[in-house]
Amino acid sequence: MRIPPAFQIHSNPRLKPAAWIHELGHLLGLVNAGVPMTEPHEDDAHPHHDANENENCVTPWSHESGDLATFIEKRLNAGKTSLDVFDQACKDDMAAFAGGAIPPTDP
């Protein structure tokens, strides 16, 4: 069984939940992995990962390649402690797929 890189590189147990959430994004089919995108936001160089490198989303490639700790640190330093870690593009995709609405991402 292949262990995703996000789980191989983090020894800090506090980082594991974010790694799981990143992988959950894949399982949900986000970023062109089954759930259609309402607007293009897939990283051309890293399929099924978000091209938007921002502090509001856990799906960019950098989080799988080791920057997950930096992502969490930026969120905590900005006072964001919720698990609201999918950006608006991912939320829009989920809402369109489910036929409902998902609240906007934290400002």
Backbone hydrogen bonds in HBPLUS format (Angstrom, degrees):
<---DONOR---> <-ACCEPTOR-->    atom                        ^
c    i                          cat <-CA-CA->   ^        H-A-AA   ^      H-
h    n   atom  resd res      DA  || num        DHA   H-A  angle D-A-AA Bond
n    s   type  num  typ     dist DA aas  dist angle  dist       angle   num
A0007-PHE N   A0004-PRO O   2.94 MM   3  5.71 151.9  2.02 123.1 130.2     1
A0008-GLN N   A0005-PRO O   3.02 MM   3  4.95 130.7  2.28  97.4 111.4     2
A0009-ILE N   A0005-PRO O   3.31 MM   4  6.36 150.9  2.40 162.7 163.1     3
A0015-LEU N   A0012-ASN O   2.98 MM   3  5.64 156.7  2.03 120.9 127.5     4
A0019-ALA N   A0015-LEU O   3.21 MM   4  6.54 155.7  2.27 151.8 159.1     5
A0019-ALA N   A0016-LYS O   3.05 MM   3  5.02 114.7  2.50  97.0 113.3     6
A0020-TRP N   A0016-LYS O   2.89 MM   4  6.17 157.2  1.94 158.6 165.1     7
A0021-ILE N   A0017-PRO O   2.94 MM   4  6.19 149.8  2.03 142.8 151.3     8
A0022-HIS N   A0018-ALA O   2.90 MM   4  6.19 154.8  1.96 148.0 154.3     9
A0023-GLU N   A0019-ALA O   3.02 MM   4  6.31 164.6  2.04 150.1 153.6    10
A0024-LEU N   A0020-TRP O   2.72 MM   4  5.95 143.5  1.85 142.8 154.8    11
A0025-GLY N   A0021-ILE O   2.99 MM   4  6.30 145.8  2.11 145.4 152.9    12
A0025-GLY N   A0022-HIS O   3.11 MM   3  5.24 123.1  2.45  96.7 110.4    13
A0026-HIS N   A0023-GLU O   3.02 MM   3  5.12 120.5  2.39  96.8 111.2    14
A0027-LEU N   A0023-GLU O   2.98 MM   4  6.39 160.0  2.02 150.4 156.0    15
A0028-LEU N   A0024-LEU O   2.77 MM   4  6.01 148.2  1.87 154.6 163.4    16
A0030-LEU N   A0025-GLY O   2.97 MM   5  5.42 152.7  2.05 172.4 164.8    17
A0029-GLY N   A0026-HIS O   2.96 MM   3  5.14 145.3  2.08 102.6 113.7    18
A0033-ALA N   A0029-GLY O   3.27 MM   4  4.37 140.9  2.43 122.8 121.7    19
A0035-VAL N   A0029-GLY O   2.93 MM   6  5.09 167.4  1.95 131.3 131.2    20
A0051-ALA N   A0041-HIS O   2.74 MM  10  5.46 163.9  1.76 144.9 146.8    21
A0043-ASP N   A0049-HIS O   2.77 MM   6  5.65 168.1  1.79 163.9 163.1    22
A0046-HIS N   A0043-ASP O   3.04 MM   3  5.22 139.4  2.21 103.6 115.3    23
A0050-ASP N   A0059-THR O   3.14 MM   9  5.38 153.2  2.22 103.6 110.3    24
A0058-VAL N   A0085-VAL O   2.78 MM  27  5.61 125.4  2.08 166.5 174.6    25
A0063-HIS N   A0060-PRO O   3.15 MM   3  5.84 149.3  2.25 114.5 121.8    26
A0064-GLU N   A0061-TRP O   2.80 MM   3  5.31 139.0  1.97 114.7 126.7    27
A0065-SER N   A0061-TRP O   3.06 MM   4  6.37 139.1  2.24 148.1 160.1    28
A0067-ASP N   A0062-SER O   2.78 MM   5  5.31 161.0  1.82 157.9 151.7    29
A0071-PHE N   A0067-ASP O   3.01 MM   4  6.33 156.2  2.07 151.7 158.5    30
A0072-ILE N   A0068-LEU O   3.00 MM   4  6.29 162.0  2.03 153.2 156.7    31
A0073-GLU N   A0069-ALA O   2.90 MM   4  6.10 163.3  1.93 149.4 154.5    32
A0074-LYS N   A0070-THR O   2.92 MM   4  6.11 163.8  1.95 153.6 157.0    33
A0075-ARG N   A0071-PHE O   3.10 MM   4  6.35 159.6  2.14 147.2 152.7    34
A0076-LEU N   A0072-ILE O   2.91 MM   4  6.14 166.4  1.92 158.4 161.9    35
A0077-ASN N   A0073-GLU O   2.85 MM   4  6.00 162.3  1.88 152.5 157.9    36
A0078-ALA N   A0074-LYS O   3.00 MM   4  6.12 135.0  2.21 138.4 149.8    37
A0078-ALA N   A0075-ARG O   3.18 MM   3  5.12 129.1  2.45  92.5 106.0    38
A0080-LYS N   A0075-ARG O   2.82 MM   5  5.06 152.9  1.89 160.9 151.8    39
A0079-GLY N   A0076-LEU O   2.95 MM   3  5.03 157.9  2.00 106.1 111.6    40
A0085-VAL N   A0083-LEU O   2.86 MM   2  5.40 123.0  2.19 111.1  94.2    41
A0091-LYS N   A0087-ASP O   3.01 MM   4  6.33 162.4  2.04 153.7 159.5    42
A0092-ASP N   A0088-GLN O   2.76 MM   4  5.90 155.2  1.82 149.5 155.9    43
A0093-ASP N   A0089-ALA O   3.07 MM   4  6.29 153.3  2.14 141.7 148.6    44
A0094-MET N   A0090-CYS O   2.94 MM   4  6.25 161.6  1.97 152.2 156.7    45
A0095-ALA N   A0091-LYS O   2.86 MM   4  6.03 161.5  1.89 150.8 156.2    46
A0096-ALA N   A0092-ASP O   2.94 MM   4  6.06 164.0  1.97 149.1 153.3    47
A0097-PHE N   A0093-ASP O   2.98 MM   4  6.10 158.6  2.03 147.2 153.5    48
A0098-ALA N   A0094-MET O   2.85 MM   4  5.98 154.5  1.91 148.1 155.3    49
A0099-GLY N   A0095-ALA O   2.71 MM   4  5.64 122.5  2.04 139.3 154.4    50
A0100-GLY N   A0095-ALA O   2.96 MM   5  4.92 142.0  2.11 138.4 143.5    51
